[in-house]
Amino acid sequence: MGKKTINLRFDEKTRKQHAIQTGEILPDTKSFELELKDFSPEERALILEVDRWLEADRVPQTNEDWMALIRAHLEAKRQAANQEAQEYLEMDLEALAREALRALKSYGPQADPVEILEVRLADEKLLNALQERWTQAMQQAQELQAREEAERKARAEQEKAEQERKEALRQAWEKMREEWILAHGSERLVKAFKMGYSCTGLFEKEFAAFHFPNAECDWHDEAAWNVRGCPSMKALQRVEEYQKRFPDWEFEIVWLTSPPRPFGMDGEDYAIREHRFEPCEAIAIKIPGFNSDVVEKV
């Protein structure tokens, strides 16, 4: 009829006891082949049901020893499967639906939950109850899957719309930048732009000075400030005026603690400026498309 290979694993206590009794040293694991024809049909069914690896506290010497070991192994597996099946049955439907949703990623909706949840050896009563419960959970999981898919598509559409919005803003900014440079840029900036040079720092310096003559670009991100809890009337009025002129720009009244470092200022000159600087009220201006903050003392 054939053979069934079973691998036994022995712990240290079993190996030591075996050595004392027989004088032989057992390895950690040992393979055995059982001749199925030597067992009854009922015993063969159990042998074919058993795992290829078994924990053993002795080396079976007879067919009766083998069947005792196999029955004990299957009983332990049955109890473990019963406990696991019971835990699934005690889950609230939403939690079980989450399990079903994970299963849907690898199995179809008609897949057998007994195989999916690996509770094949559980008692039939528990398996029947689990089948019924799983059917409800799977229905809820499919609804959840459809909802999540709809949400994923909505997010993808939102992300696409946001990317398109940003690209439109970028193109509008580039168009405005080109028009501004040609209309208001210095001779150097215009010539550089026409020859294909970006001159970002020079552009931001001239653009900021055009709109805010008393402000400076903090090109090197050196400026620091604290929150201004109670701004002066002068600062409030100036920001109010700016917001009317430039509604898409951000204006914040701050208490400036470190001065900006303009485009082109080296570190040594900035160190002197910082040493002489006295904290004061200022307006921090964020212009869309700018790499630097614009800072204007009040």
Secondary structure, 3 states (H helix, E strand, C coil): CCEEEEEEEECHHHHHHHHHHHCCCCCCEEEEEEEHHHCCHHHHHHHHHCCCEEEECCCCCCHHHHHHHHHHHHHHHHHHHHHHHHHHHHCCHHHHHHHHHHHHCCCCCCCCHHHHCCCCCCCHHHHHHHHHHHHHHHHHHHHHHHHHHHHHHHHHHHHHHHHHHHHHHHHHHHHHHHHHHHHHCCHHHHHHHHCCCCCHHHHHHHHHHHHCCCEEEECCCCCEEEECCCCCHHHHHHHHHHHHHCCCCEEEEEEEEECCCCCCCCHHHHHHHHHHCCCEEEEEEECCCCCCEEEEEC
